[in-house]
Amino acid sequence: MFTGLVAAVSRVVSLRSGAAGAVLAVERPPEFGDVSVGESIAVSGVCLTVVPQAGLGQPLCFDVSPETLSRSALGGLSPGSGVNLERALRASDRLGGHVVAGHVDGTARVLAVAKAGDSWTFTFALPGALARYAVEKGSISVDGISLTIAALGEESFDVAVIPHTFTATTLGERKPGDLVNLEVDILGKYVERLLAARLGDADAEGRDERLKQLLTNGA
């Protein structure tokens, strides 16, 4: 489990693909010097496990499954690409962002980047399958970064990015057309699942209507 607060930006050393997936190697930042084999690291929002190739002082290496390659933007990485890194949350840590599982729900394109005073406004495409989980002023993870949805359109959403986030993550390198990883708020998915169980086996249209009534009128 993660919080979406990026600890370091690293660079890809290599991405070696094979029939069973790929092996990703990234530079080891100084603050990750004590990372051990078997530890979970969020790499641009994707929870990956450090594998034995990563010796002390050597690059951090991860096995990437075909499922992860198909679900995320990791397959498009190349040597020199920037990635956001975050170590797993400890029970004693502050939850400064929001609950991020590291299980990417899909990818989206950057549509626009605009300077707004000292900050920036990023506009991302919103995949239709994820639109129902997006809430204005709600949380969303973009490349592993905990962000707040500032404005919501039918097929897009905006986030406001402060200078620190712009410079301390890969967002400062992003431009229109780039592909990013998205993870919606997991709490919303659990609520939907629980309500779907209560609503039973009605068809999708009927279930959505009953769900809207429950949310409007109370359970």
ABEGO torsion letter per residue (X at the ends): XBAGBBABBBBBABBBBBAAEBBBBBBBBAAAAABBBGBBBBBGGBBBBBBAABBBGBBBBBBBBAAAAAABAAAABBBGBBBBBBBBBBAABBBABBBBAGBBAEBBBBABBBBBEABBBBBBBBBAAAAAABBBGBBBBBGGBBBBBABBBAABBBBBBBAAAAAABAAAABBBGBBBBBBBBAAAAAAAAAAAAAAEABBAAAAAAAAAAAAAAEX
